[in-house]
Amino acid sequence: MNTNYILSKKTKQVFLSISVIGSLLIALSFLLENPDNKQVWMNVLLNNLYFLFLSLFGALFIALHKIAHSGWHVSLKRIPEALSTFLPYSAALMFLLIFGMHDLYHWSHHDLHDPIIKGKSAYLNLPFFFIRMAVYFAGWIGLSYLLRKNSISQDLSDNYKFHKQGRILAALFMAFFAISSSTMTWDWIMSVDPHWYSTLFGWYVFIGLFVSGIAAFILIIALLKSQGYIDFVNKEHLHDLGKYLFGFSIFWMYLWFFQYMLIWYSHIPEETVYFAQRLNGFPILFFAILVLNFVFPFLALMTRNSKRNIKWLAMVAAVVLIGQWLNIYLMLSPGILGETAQIGLIEIGSACLYLGGFLFVVFNALSKKPLLCKNDPFLEESFHYET
């Protein structure tokens, strides 16, 4: 059983090629489309959030299953651990927003004469915005690092104390994440439309984070298996991941619908403006997101066998990842760019540029440690269980 992943030169070249193609598309967009500062910074924010969510999912998945005494995931945990290694890079990229705040967030201007925004100024102000950002990343990076360090220590010793320490760290991460995952969505996404608010918004973004993370998880497994690794990952593991993707796609749709329905039913102008702008200005994209994130995975993963076929599961996961990227795009672009928003070369190029870097960081992390952990008390259960 080959448990040591080698990041080959060919694989590195593929990741580099993705980023190079992205860079060329961005350069071409400046020649043909001439994007303004708002569009550039919107793409920075969009891809920062998208790949941050994938990285956050890695730490979340480990912490959630550890405190739940889960056993089935143990043989897979190197992958979410590797996903979480992108968090420091996400932090650096997010702090670049200090140079683009006025292009992204209307409330960041000092000469506003808006009583609603002024009423929120105790929370929506630049110093407090970046203080909160620093606190978020300090907590996420610090706790995810300690979780990975605990996992390595457990590989080197069969002392049960490392398992207990891991559960304590997982509980701390979950408590911190429960608060920060909502407030970050208020800060970075909802405040793009500073007059609008929704009490369901934090949950809605969180479920999108979880669904896209599961989809990325599945695609990495598919890629590793195609290279002859992780033979210990069997159809039972795939079935569980497929059930996650199927179930949380339904839950995503549940929140999507009820957030819309409650606002439509109450018909309060301060709330309806958000959906009116997106539904009237971007109707095709609005409903395409629903199809990609719910209708397609719901129909594609309805049967048991569909969740146990790695090629089929990977295809569905890829569609969901595209759908969630478009979902974040629709949350941001109308509030920043207005009706002029459209997906062009710079959007595709930026996504490719980030994707190449993200894949390199994650797969480089996978090559640093054996793909199969050791000494976890639930390891044998992960090998021998049935769904």
Beta strands, then each sheet from edge to edge (+ up, - down):
end
